[in-house]
Amino acid sequence: MSTVRTPSAVPLPPASGAWREGDPPGRRQWHVREKPLALEAGGELPGVRLAFETWGRLAPDRSNAVLVLHALTGDSHAAGPAGPGHPTPGWWDALIGAGRALDTDRWFIVVPNVLGGCQGSTGPSSPRPDGRRWAGDFPFLTQRDQVAVEAGLADELGIARWALVIGGSMGGMRAVEWAVTDPERTDALLLLATAAAASAEQIAWANIQLHAIRADPHWRAGDYHDAGPGRGPHAGLGLARRLAHVTYRSEAELAARFGRSPQDTEDPWTGGRYQVESYLDHHADKLVRRFDAGSYVTLTHAMNSHDVGRDRGGTRAALRRVTARTLVVGVDSDRLYPPTQQAELAASIPTADRRRLIESPYGHDGFLLEVEQVAALVRELVG
């Protein structure tokens, strides 16, 4: 007789998985902006600070700095083990370190937590200058707002020009904004699985995720951060993550990896799960314990707003500003950011080589998982 899954005694997740004052800082440092940030959508954001981590040593002439920009649910902890202040290991650990493609004996690596995020940078879970949380009153951000704060970090570090700016997905959106907004500050550019502008389909997938979060009764219009364990919008955030994760992977990988197999001894006909359902449950549970629903909403809106050609005469005119040596790379199985979008970028950037493709069964996540192929592209671009 098949058995049905029974809930295990696991601790309830906190209302928000955001880093908070009083938590271990880990490897984080902070850049504090002296003046309020003027926002592209109007108004300003006071009290801005950006969490960041660094690896390696900045050369005396400051010529060896590399800016690494994370995707939607990433953070500044791109390398190193999990530990106090860092609930997960570095998300690009195999790429950063001595002897690796981003060799810390050669390069000074800077990884900021994006503005609007939840791992030390100012976002919905952060206090305002008066001590109250921003919560649902956090303002609308764009990629250009986020790059403006990152430029302030570069100024504080004394970095006038990045030897390389690299980013994938949402990080790639900011990377191309860097190269268009401040062409003279970017020497080389590596764009992975990203686009010149968010497409209608990408906005549509994001819209469903936003509705899932806001439909959670514990969302409370974004004002939930001080609720007790289990009282945050975990159901909505978990549903958003499940949906997003399907778009991050390919149908072929899911079919080969899980097929129609049930999870262990569970029987899907009597309340049990298929293996693929268990897989999505696992990723949803992980995210709600380390991320913040308000940041997910804020950053998703920022991604939807992405259009490098806005107020610049259109996409082609904007991309003609890029002077950095550029590689544009897609993932051959990516159904969320299809290779046609990278072809558009490569064709429009005058300093770009032909579009390259990472061969991977993993879909959009291939830019994170196919580290050897990414490493080869890094070495090609910066020797």
Secondary structure, 3 states (H helix, E strand, C coil): CCECCCCCCCCCCCCCCCCCCCCCCCCCEEEECCCCEECCCCCEECCCEEEEEEECCCCCCCCCEEEEECCCCCCCCCCCCCECCECCCCCCCCCECCCCCECCCCCEEEEECCCCCCCCCCCCCCECCCCCECHHHCCCCCHHHHHHHHHHHHHHHCCCCECEEEEECHHHHHHHHHHHHCHHHECEEEEECCCCECCHHHHHHHHHHHHHHHCCCCCHHHCCCCCCCCCCCHHHHHHHHHHHHHHHCCHHHHHHHCCCCECCCECHHHCCCEHHHHHHHHHHHHHHHHCCHHHHHHHHHHHHHCECCCCCCCHHHHHCCCCCEEEEEEECCCCCCCHHHHHHHHHHCCCECCCEEECCCCHHHHHHHCHHHHHHHHHHHHC
